[in-house]
Amino acid sequence: MVLQPSLKNCLRLSCVLRTPKAGFRSTARGALIIQSVSNDVYQNLAVEDWIHDHMDLEKRQVLFLWRNSPAVVIGRHQNPWQECDLRLLRQKNIKLARRRSGGGTVYHDLGNINLTFFTTRKKYERMENLKLVVKALKALRPQLDIHVTDRYDILLDRHYKISGTAAKLGRTSAYHHCTLLCNADKFVLSSVLKSPYKGLKSNATPSVPASVKNLFDEDPSLTSEMLLDAIAKEYATQHQIDHHITLINPADETLLPGINNKTKELQTWEWVYGKTPKFSVSTCLNMAYKDSVLDVKVNMDVKHGRIEVCNIDLPEQWLPPALYSELVKSLTGSKFCPNETTTLVTTLLRVCPQDDELHSRWNLLCENMIMLM
């Protein structure tokens, strides 16, 4: 299949996508296949929001194809501290995003493709979508042993998960999106999707661990581009449309009015972290100091990503009560965030008595509190 980013296609797309639903004038019907030219996770998730909010899906069903640079994407009702290694994400410069659909956490990179099927809520049927994906893959490589499970996963060789599913059901519109592992970095995937946090209690939706495998491992001749094209071709066949893919730029306000505001919202701390369901942390910091190890008990309640209640149980006389109390007071109401906590403790250090011993103890406690986040 040949991608056709011609002016004709762009004009055709603008007729369908350009006007928000309230003023939608397009008379075109049928189905449409589009692919993002961006590898930015926030831009691509924003396109999903835009289509869901603005397109008249009674007239046009849509298949959206997209790929991301390294990113971890959590479900709408998930806890990032519970789902992944945030410190490792920061070290590796891997983005963290929260999508608007439910489901579990997934790792994206350019070896992973993403498919979003848009329909009206009445026509929403994720099992049929996944069967379409399986049919496309079998047409491409008949020897592949793949099937859809009752949990709406696609398994390879009856054991390895190669695709997971999530969905958003609106009042009239709906979308179902799924991933497909072609040649993702499995070492990074397994490393970042492993939370180091202990003593965390949450009612957030937990991910279900699974053994995964790349299709590339089964057949090294497969590429992400081949998989995208095969799925687009099968989608076109089933919807009786020309099987070409129209490329879109998710930053194009003339095509998608208001898209950049949607993208910015998905990047905010308030959305990525602040939407986390309330959780608590109850742990013991084993702090090595000189020739001894101190056990410092920490209990926190975190709501909307901010510390609502904070208790730190320090050995008696280890720090002046006034300094310790000021730390607890400053943390209460602040973001459960290493950057904000670093700023707070740096400010408090200025009021710490000019005593080398106290400074050493203070720094040790603060470093451990920051690492907790």
Sequence and secondary structure as in RCSB ss.txt:
>XXXX:A:sequence
MVLQPSLKNCLRLSCVLRTPKAGFRSTARGALIIQSVSNDVYQNLAVEDWIHDHMDLEKRQVLFLWRNSPAVVIG
RHQNPWQECDLRLLRQKNIKLARRRSGGGTVYHDLGNINLTFFTTRKKYERMENLKLVVKALKALRPQLDIHVTD
RYDILLDRHYKISGTAAKLGRTSAYHHCTLLCNADKFVLSSVLKSPYKGLKSNATPSVPASVKNLFDEDPSLTSE
MLLDAIAKEYATQHQIDHHITLINPADETLLPGINNKTKELQTWEWVYGKTPKFSVSTCLNMAYKDSVLDVKVNM
DVKHGRIEVCNIDLPEQWLPPALYSELVKSLTGSKFCPNETTTLVTTLLRVCPQDDELHSRWNLLCENMIMLM
>XXXX:A:secstr
      HHHHHHHHHHHSS GGG      EEEEEEES   HHHHHHHHHHHHHHS TTTEEEEEEE  SSEEEE 
TT  HHHHS HHHHHHHT EEEE SS S  EEE TTEEEEEEEEETTT  HHHHHHHHHHHHHHH TT  EEE T
TS EEETTTEEEE EEEEE SSEEEEEEEEESS  HHHHHHHTS    SEEE S       B  HHHH TT  HH
HHHHHHHHHHHHHHTS    EEE TT TTTSTTHHHHHHHHHSHHHHTTTS  EEEEEEEEEEETTEEEEEEEEE
EEETTEEEEEEEE  TTSS HHHHHHHHHHHTTSBS HHHHHHHHHHHHTTS S HHHHHHHHHHHHHHHHT 
